[in-house]
Amino acid sequence: MDNPPLQKIAISGPTLASLIQRFSTSSSSIDGLLFGHVTHVTPLNLTDDSSTTDSPTLLATITGFLSSPPPSTASFYDSSGTVNPSSLHRLLLHHNSSLLGWFSTRRKTPIRPSMREFSVTASLSSLSQFSSPIKNATQPSTFNPCIFLLFASPTSDHTAHIHTHEYRAYQFRRAGNSFEAKSMDIINIGPAFRGHYGSFSPNSMFPALDCEIEGTRMKEDEERLSRMKQAAKDKKELDDYAVGFEIGKLSKLMGSEAISYTAGLEDLYEKMLVKIQKLTRSVENSSAKVLELENHNRKLKHKISRSAASE
């Protein structure tokens, strides 16, 4: 079943600016999906507003997009322009807004759809499982994703200091198997946009945050604090061993004045021997404890092996 014809397509200013910025800063052409909602809008009958009409207007409002530079493993269509429903479903897992269609951007090419873009739009509009309900409709009805936005940069640009981008909006009609060009309004303040605000609900999709478990973070902080304390303790022990052997004092034991510091040298030497003896004794005690622990573990292992063999 074909979608009802749209009277116009609207897009919020920030969304359009973000999409153009994404296109202009990309190193290659990009494409992606468009999100928003479709609404039956009844304009206000005000005598001083010449832009209003009596008949309801079917309005598609674009509020967000998802883009990725092609070629991409996450693309939702293949080289022939056929949409893969499984790939499309994976891309829509983290998006709550309704899918309206897709967009494509090209650099320095004519602003008209290509054969591949035609095939992708036709394939996408045939997937009724991705349809969205029409808001404020007199009877329940749905809208398949059939909107296509095409962006292009001019083929020739003589004003290098000014960056211009052209864009066009289309609705694919399955009944005639063709594109229908649609006007696209940028939502702004003014009488002509009063009808938009009744149905416009802007949304901003935040990126997925890498949240850590609080317990894990606390454990890492405790381990980091323990390492800092151990480093401070090791530094203090080294400083204790270096007492009396400062560089300034040792420099006096060199040169022509060394003879007058002989007593000081002997005193330092005796202190150094005492500290070396203490350090050696400490290493011997530690080695003995390690050996005792190894013997205990060996005996325990042997006892366990004998117990297991007897069973």
Order of alpha helices (4+ residues) and beta strands (2+ residues): beta-alpha-beta-beta-alpha-beta-alpha-beta-beta-beta-beta-beta-beta-alpha-alpha-alpha-alpha
